[in-house]
Amino acid sequence: MSVEPDRPFDPEPMVGDEGEPEVGRHRDVGGEILRTPISDVPRSEAVTVPPDAPVQRTIDLMKKRKASAVLVVERRKPKRVVGIFTERDLVDRALPTRGFAKAAVRRFMTPNPETLALRDPVAYAFNKMAVGRFRHVPLVDEEGRAVGIISTTDLVDLLVELCPEEVLNLPPEPELANHPRPEGD
């Protein structure tokens, strides 16, 4: 199900003296998340399999493509997303089942996953992941065809991009931030 956001405001992005975007504490991170469409976020490529794909073939594909989730798409056109198979599905549903490796992935996938469109704001991905406890949200076009997937890792990378000074300049250990060393030590 794709959602169309309400956009109550659309302020100009904050810019510094030299025209570059302001970052960190001076930037409206919440506003950026509300304004930024998912299409602007570097994200994971969708790996797809048909519902009758054997679980072992799906696992092999996940390992080869370094994907922690695959989208399950119908064989016939328009190849809509009908499910998602994640590492969590593998551990919780497939592994405890005798003969899972040869079984069809449809047996263990999460059917009819919630989806978003590339035009939807990133805030909706954060919302779905937080409320639904998802680690991946399929991205679909108007026909329900897979066009990508966004993961929690993609969103963490976005937050680091929005607040690089605060995140990347932290001391190597948290306790060092609270106990500055005297000069000369």
ChimeraX commands (.cxc) that place a marker at each C-alpha (Angstrom):
marker #1 position 0.00,0.00,0.00 radius 0.5
marker #1 position 1.52,3.28,-1.04 radius 0.5
marker #1 position 0.78,6.46,0.89 radius 0.5
marker #1 position 0.55,10.01,-0.35 radius 0.5
marker #1 position 1.95,12.37,2.27 radius 0.5
marker #1 position 0.38,15.56,3.54 radius 0.5
marker #1 position 2.91,18.32,3.10 radius 0.5
marker #1 position 1.87,21.19,5.37 radius 0.5
marker #1 position 5.04,23.19,4.67 radius 0.5
marker #1 position 7.89,23.20,2.23 radius 0.5
marker #1 position 10.54,25.60,3.54 radius 0.5
marker #1 position 13.72,26.18,1.63 radius 0.5
marker #1 position 16.64,24.04,2.76 radius 0.5
marker #1 position 19.02,25.84,5.12 radius 0.5
marker #1 position 22.19,26.96,3.34 radius 0.5
marker #1 position 25.49,28.27,4.63 radius 0.5
marker #1 position 27.53,31.30,3.60 radius 0.5
marker #1 position 28.97,29.54,0.57 radius 0.5
marker #1 position 25.67,28.07,-0.64 radius 0.5
marker #1 position 26.26,24.56,0.68 radius 0.5
marker #1 position 23.58,22.88,2.83 radius 0.5
marker #1 position 23.96,23.47,6.56 radius 0.5
marker #1 position 24.61,20.29,8.48 radius 0.5
marker #1 position 24.32,19.04,12.00 radius 0.5
marker #1 position 22.78,21.09,14.79 radius 0.5
marker #1 position 22.02,23.99,12.46 radius 0.5
marker #1 position 20.08,21.85,10.03 radius 0.5
marker #1 position 16.39,21.05,10.36 radius 0.5
marker #1 position 16.87,17.28,10.29 radius 0.5
marker #1 position 13.20,16.55,10.93 radius 0.5
marker #1 position 12.21,18.86,8.08 radius 0.5
marker #1 position 14.78,17.24,5.79 radius 0.5
marker #1 position 13.34,13.80,6.56 radius 0.5
marker #1 position 9.82,15.06,5.83 radius 0.5
marker #1 position 10.86,16.80,2.59 radius 0.5
marker #1 position 13.28,14.26,1.14 radius 0.5
marker #1 position 11.68,11.71,-1.19 radius 0.5
marker #1 position 12.92,8.14,-0.96 radius 0.5
marker #1 position 14.15,8.48,-4.55 radius 0.5
marker #1 position 16.88,10.86,-3.27 radius 0.5
marker #1 position 18.26,8.32,-0.79 radius 0.5
marker #1 position 20.97,5.87,-1.85 radius 0.5
marker #1 position 19.31,2.54,-1.14 radius 0.5
marker #1 position 19.54,-1.15,-1.63 radius 0.5
marker #1 position 18.78,-2.69,-5.00 radius 0.5
marker #1 position 15.81,-5.05,-4.96 radius 0.5
marker #1 position 16.63,-8.72,-5.32 radius 0.5
marker #1 position 13.59,-10.67,-6.51 radius 0.5
marker #1 position 12.46,-14.28,-6.71 radius 0.5
marker #1 position 9.20,-15.92,-7.79 radius 0.5
marker #1 position 6.95,-17.48,-5.10 radius 0.5
marker #1 position 7.84,-21.03,-6.17 radius 0.5
marker #1 position 11.61,-20.50,-5.85 radius 0.5
marker #1 position 13.16,-23.07,-3.51 radius 0.5
marker #1 position 14.34,-21.62,-0.20 radius 0.5
marker #1 position 17.89,-22.90,-0.76 radius 0.5
marker #1 position 18.12,-21.10,-4.12 radius 0.5
marker #1 position 16.78,-17.96,-2.43 radius 0.5
marker #1 position 19.38,-18.22,0.36 radius 0.5
marker #1 position 22.15,-18.72,-2.22 radius 0.5
marker #1 position 20.95,-15.61,-4.09 radius 0.5
marker #1 position 20.85,-13.60,-0.85 radius 0.5
marker #1 position 24.43,-14.63,-0.05 radius 0.5
marker #1 position 25.65,-13.91,-3.59 radius 0.5
marker #1 position 24.01,-10.48,-3.71 radius 0.5
marker #1 position 24.76,-9.71,-0.02 radius 0.5
marker #1 position 21.06,-9.05,0.55 radius 0.5
marker #1 position 19.35,-9.54,3.88 radius 0.5
marker #1 position 15.93,-9.60,2.19 radius 0.5
marker #1 position 14.43,-10.53,-1.17 radius 0.5
marker #1 position 11.16,-9.43,-2.69 radius 0.5
marker #1 position 8.86,-12.20,-3.84 radius 0.5
marker #1 position 7.18,-11.20,-7.11 radius 0.5
marker #1 position 4.50,-12.94,-9.14 radius 0.5
marker #1 position 5.69,-14.80,-12.23 radius 0.5
marker #1 position 3.13,-13.27,-14.58 radius 0.5
marker #1 position 3.08,-9.65,-15.63 radius 0.5
marker #1 position 2.99,-7.08,-14.10 radius 0.5
marker #1 position 5.18,-9.00,-11.59 radius 0.5
marker #1 position 3.72,-7.35,-8.50 radius 0.5
marker #1 position 5.32,-7.76,-5.09 radius 0.5
marker #1 position 3.42,-10.50,-3.24 radius 0.5
marker #1 position 5.80,-11.02,-0.33 radius 0.5
marker #1 position 9.16,-10.44,1.28 radius 0.5
marker #1 position 11.57,-13.07,2.56 radius 0.5
marker #1 position 14.07,-11.84,5.12 radius 0.5
marker #1 position 16.80,-13.29,7.30 radius 0.5
marker #1 position 14.26,-13.15,10.12 radius 0.5
marker #1 position 11.82,-15.29,8.08 radius 0.5
marker #1 position 14.62,-17.76,7.45 radius 0.5
marker #1 position 15.53,-18.08,11.13 radius 0.5
marker #1 position 12.03,-17.93,12.63 radius 0.5
marker #1 position 9.99,-19.82,10.01 radius 0.5
marker #1 position 12.13,-21.85,7.62 radius 0.5
marker #1 position 14.99,-23.29,9.68 radius 0.5
marker #1 position 12.70,-24.96,12.25 radius 0.5
marker #1 position 10.89,-26.80,9.41 radius 0.5
marker #1 position 12.16,-30.14,8.19 radius 0.5
marker #1 position 12.97,-30.06,4.47 radius 0.5
marker #1 position 12.77,-26.25,4.26 radius 0.5
marker #1 position 15.58,-26.00,1.68 radius 0.5
marker #1 position 13.49,-27.58,-1.10 radius 0.5
marker #1 position 10.21,-25.91,-0.10 radius 0.5
marker #1 position 8.86,-22.91,-2.01 radius 0.5
marker #1 position 9.77,-19.55,-0.53 radius 0.5
marker #1 position 6.05,-18.60,-0.51 radius 0.5
marker #1 position 5.63,-20.99,2.43 radius 0.5
marker #1 position 7.90,-18.88,4.67 radius 0.5
marker #1 position 7.70,-15.35,3.24 radius 0.5
marker #1 position 5.81,-12.50,4.83 radius 0.5
marker #1 position 2.88,-12.06,2.44 radius 0.5
marker #1 position 1.52,-8.71,1.25 radius 0.5
marker #1 position 4.17,-6.52,2.84 radius 0.5
marker #1 position 3.55,-2.84,3.38 radius 0.5
marker #1 position 5.19,-0.84,0.61 radius 0.5
marker #1 position 6.13,2.70,-0.30 radius 0.5
marker #1 position 6.71,4.60,-3.54 radius 0.5
marker #1 position 9.89,6.41,-4.56 radius 0.5
marker #1 position 8.06,9.76,-4.30 radius 0.5
marker #1 position 7.07,9.15,-0.65 radius 0.5
marker #1 position 9.04,11.08,1.99 radius 0.5
marker #1 position 11.73,9.26,3.94 radius 0.5
marker #1 position 9.70,9.97,7.10 radius 0.5
marker #1 position 7.20,7.33,5.97 radius 0.5
marker #1 position 9.95,4.71,5.79 radius 0.5
marker #1 position 11.06,5.63,9.32 radius 0.5
marker #1 position 7.44,5.40,10.46 radius 0.5
marker #1 position 6.79,1.98,8.91 radius 0.5
marker #1 position 10.02,0.57,10.31 radius 0.5
marker #1 position 9.43,1.96,13.80 radius 0.5
marker #1 position 5.74,1.10,14.09 radius 0.5
marker #1 position 5.83,-2.22,12.23 radius 0.5
marker #1 position 9.28,-3.26,13.51 radius 0.5
marker #1 position 10.40,-3.82,9.90 radius 0.5
marker #1 position 14.02,-3.74,8.77 radius 0.5
marker #1 position 13.12,-3.49,5.07 radius 0.5
marker #1 position 10.30,-1.81,3.15 radius 0.5
marker #1 position 9.69,-2.74,-0.50 radius 0.5
marker #1 position 9.47,0.13,-2.96 radius 0.5
marker #1 position 6.93,-0.23,-5.75 radius 0.5
marker #1 position 5.62,1.69,-8.75 radius 0.5
marker #1 position 1.96,2.52,-9.46 radius 0.5
marker #1 position 1.36,-1.06,-10.68 radius 0.5
marker #1 position 2.84,-2.62,-7.53 radius 0.5
marker #1 position 6.04,-3.75,-9.32 radius 0.5
marker #1 position 9.29,-3.82,-7.36 radius 0.5
marker #1 position 11.52,-0.81,-8.02 radius 0.5
marker #1 position 13.75,-1.13,-4.96 radius 0.5
marker #1 position 13.93,-1.73,-1.26 radius 0.5
marker #1 position 14.89,0.57,1.59 radius 0.5
marker #1 position 16.56,-0.81,4.69 radius 0.5
marker #1 position 17.35,0.42,8.17 radius 0.5
marker #1 position 20.99,0.64,7.06 radius 0.5
marker #1 position 19.99,3.02,4.26 radius 0.5
marker #1 position 18.18,5.23,6.79 radius 0.5
marker #1 position 21.08,5.21,9.25 radius 0.5
marker #1 position 23.38,6.26,6.39 radius 0.5
marker #1 position 20.99,9.14,5.64 radius 0.5
marker #1 position 21.06,10.29,9.27 radius 0.5
marker #1 position 24.85,10.22,9.26 radius 0.5
marker #1 position 24.80,12.29,6.06 radius 0.5
marker #1 position 22.45,14.82,7.68 radius 0.5
marker #1 position 24.51,15.08,10.89 radius 0.5
marker #1 position 28.07,14.14,9.90 radius 0.5
marker #1 position 29.85,16.36,12.43 radius 0.5
marker #1 position 27.85,15.03,15.38 radius 0.5
marker #1 position 28.18,11.38,14.37 radius 0.5
marker #1 position 31.55,11.05,12.65 radius 0.5
marker #1 position 33.49,13.25,15.09 radius 0.5
marker #1 position 32.53,11.30,18.21 radius 0.5
marker #1 position 35.35,9.94,20.37 radius 0.5
marker #1 position 36.08,6.24,19.80 radius 0.5
marker #1 position 34.50,5.24,23.11 radius 0.5
marker #1 position 31.33,6.75,24.67 radius 0.5
marker #1 position 32.84,7.26,28.12 radius 0.5
marker #1 position 35.47,9.59,26.62 radius 0.5
marker #1 position 32.74,12.06,25.63 radius 0.5
marker #1 position 31.70,12.56,29.29 radius 0.5
marker #1 position 35.15,12.77,30.86 radius 0.5
marker #1 position 37.43,15.13,28.95 radius 0.5
marker #1 position 41.08,14.68,29.77 radius 0.5
marker #1 position 42.94,17.64,31.25 radius 0.5
marker #1 position 45.36,19.34,28.91 radius 0.5
marker #1 position 48.80,17.80,29.00 radius 0.5
marker #1 position 47.57,14.27,29.71 radius 0.5
marker link #1:1,2 radius 0.2
marker link #1:2,3 radius 0.2
marker link #1:3,4 radius 0.2
marker link #1:4,5 radius 0.2
marker link #1:5,6 radius 0.2
marker link #1:6,7 radius 0.2
marker link #1:7,8 radius 0.2
marker link #1:8,9 radius 0.2
marker link #1:9,10 radius 0.2
marker link #1:10,11 radius 0.2
marker link #1:11,12 radius 0.2
marker link #1:12,13 radius 0.2
marker link #1:13,14 radius 0.2
marker link #1:14,15 radius 0.2
marker link #1:15,16 radius 0.2
marker link #1:16,17 radius 0.2
marker link #1:17,18 radius 0.2
marker link #1:18,19 radius 0.2
marker link #1:19,20 radius 0.2
marker link #1:20,21 radius 0.2
marker link #1:21,22 radius 0.2
marker link #1:22,23 radius 0.2
marker link #1:23,24 radius 0.2
marker link #1:24,25 radius 0.2
marker link #1:25,26 radius 0.2
marker link #1:26,27 radius 0.2
marker link #1:27,28 radius 0.2
marker link #1:28,29 radius 0.2
marker link #1:29,30 radius 0.2
marker link #1:30,31 radius 0.2
marker link #1:31,32 radius 0.2
marker link #1:32,33 radius 0.2
marker link #1:33,34 radius 0.2
marker link #1:34,35 radius 0.2
marker link #1:35,36 radius 0.2
marker link #1:36,37 radius 0.2
marker link #1:37,38 radius 0.2
marker link #1:38,39 radius 0.2
marker link #1:39,40 radius 0.2
marker link #1:40,41 radius 0.2
marker link #1:41,42 radius 0.2
marker link #1:42,43 radius 0.2
marker link #1:43,44 radius 0.2
marker link #1:44,45 radius 0.2
marker link #1:45,46 radius 0.2
marker link #1:46,47 radius 0.2
marker link #1:47,48 radius 0.2
marker link #1:48,49 radius 0.2
marker link #1:49,50 radius 0.2
marker link #1:50,51 radius 0.2
marker link #1:51,52 radius 0.2
marker link #1:52,53 radius 0.2
marker link #1:53,54 radius 0.2
marker link #1:54,55 radius 0.2
marker link #1:55,56 radius 0.2
marker link #1:56,57 radius 0.2
marker link #1:57,58 radius 0.2
marker link #1:58,59 radius 0.2
marker link #1:59,60 radius 0.2
marker link #1:60,61 radius 0.2
marker link #1:61,62 radius 0.2
marker link #1:62,63 radius 0.2
marker link #1:63,64 radius 0.2
marker link #1:64,65 radius 0.2
marker link #1:65,66 radius 0.2
marker link #1:66,67 radius 0.2
marker link #1:67,68 radius 0.2
marker link #1:68,69 radius 0.2
marker link #1:69,70 radius 0.2
marker link #1:70,71 radius 0.2
marker link #1:71,72 radius 0.2
marker link #1:72,73 radius 0.2
marker link #1:73,74 radius 0.2
marker link #1:74,75 radius 0.2
marker link #1:75,76 radius 0.2
marker link #1:76,77 radius 0.2
marker link #1:77,78 radius 0.2
marker link #1:78,79 radius 0.2
marker link #1:79,80 radius 0.2
marker link #1:80,81 radius 0.2
marker link #1:81,82 radius 0.2
marker link #1:82,83 radius 0.2
marker link #1:83,84 radius 0.2
marker link #1:84,85 radius 0.2
marker link #1:85,86 radius 0.2
marker link #1:86,87 radius 0.2
marker link #1:87,88 radius 0.2
marker link #1:88,89 radius 0.2
marker link #1:89,90 radius 0.2
marker link #1:90,91 radius 0.2
marker link #1:91,92 radius 0.2
marker link #1:92,93 radius 0.2
marker link #1:93,94 radius 0.2
marker link #1:94,95 radius 0.2
marker link #1:95,96 radius 0.2
marker link #1:96,97 radius 0.2
marker link #1:97,98 radius 0.2
marker link #1:98,99 radius 0.2
marker link #1:99,100 radius 0.2
marker link #1:100,101 radius 0.2
marker link #1:101,102 radius 0.2
marker link #1:102,103 radius 0.2
marker link #1:103,104 radius 0.2
marker link #1:104,105 radius 0.2
marker link #1:105,106 radius 0.2
marker link #1:106,107 radius 0.2
marker link #1:107,108 radius 0.2
marker link #1:108,109 radius 0.2
marker link #1:109,110 radius 0.2
marker link #1:110,111 radius 0.2
marker link #1:111,112 radius 0.2
marker link #1:112,113 radius 0.2
marker link #1:113,114 radius 0.2
marker link #1:114,115 radius 0.2
marker link #1:115,116 radius 0.2
marker link #1:116,117 radius 0.2
marker link #1:117,118 radius 0.2
marker link #1:118,119 radius 0.2
marker link #1:119,120 radius 0.2
marker link #1:120,121 radius 0.2
marker link #1:121,122 radius 0.2
marker link #1:122,123 radius 0.2
marker link #1:123,124 radius 0.2
marker link #1:124,125 radius 0.2
marker link #1:125,126 radius 0.2
marker link #1:126,127 radius 0.2
marker link #1:127,128 radius 0.2
marker link #1:128,129 radius 0.2
marker link #1:129,130 radius 0.2
marker link #1:130,131 radius 0.2
marker link #1:131,132 radius 0.2
marker link #1:132,133 radius 0.2
marker link #1:133,134 radius 0.2
marker link #1:134,135 radius 0.2
marker link #1:135,136 radius 0.2
marker link #1:136,137 radius 0.2
marker link #1:137,138 radius 0.2
marker link #1:138,139 radius 0.2
marker link #1:139,140 radius 0.2
marker link #1:140,141 radius 0.2
marker link #1:141,142 radius 0.2
marker link #1:142,143 radius 0.2
marker link #1:143,144 radius 0.2
marker link #1:144,145 radius 0.2
marker link #1:145,146 radius 0.2
marker link #1:146,147 radius 0.2
marker link #1:147,148 radius 0.2
marker link #1:148,149 radius 0.2
marker link #1:149,150 radius 0.2
marker link #1:150,151 radius 0.2
marker link #1:151,152 radius 0.2
marker link #1:152,153 radius 0.2
marker link #1:153,154 radius 0.2
marker link #1:154,155 radius 0.2
marker link #1:155,156 radius 0.2
marker link #1:156,157 radius 0.2
marker link #1:157,158 radius 0.2
marker link #1:158,159 radius 0.2
marker link #1:159,160 radius 0.2
marker link #1:160,161 radius 0.2
marker link #1:161,162 radius 0.2
marker link #1:162,163 radius 0.2
marker link #1:163,164 radius 0.2
marker link #1:164,165 radius 0.2
marker link #1:165,166 radius 0.2
marker link #1:166,167 radius 0.2
marker link #1:167,168 radius 0.2
marker link #1:168,169 radius 0.2
marker link #1:169,170 radius 0.2
marker link #1:170,171 radius 0.2
marker link #1:171,172 radius 0.2
marker link #1:172,173 radius 0.2
marker link #1:173,174 radius 0.2
marker link #1:174,175 radius 0.2
marker link #1:175,176 radius 0.2
marker link #1:176,177 radius 0.2
marker link #1:177,178 radius 0.2
marker link #1:178,179 radius 0.2
marker link #1:179,180 radius 0.2
marker link #1:180,181 radius 0.2
marker link #1:181,182 radius 0.2
marker link #1:182,183 radius 0.2
marker link #1:183,184 radius 0.2
marker link #1:184,185 radius 0.2
view
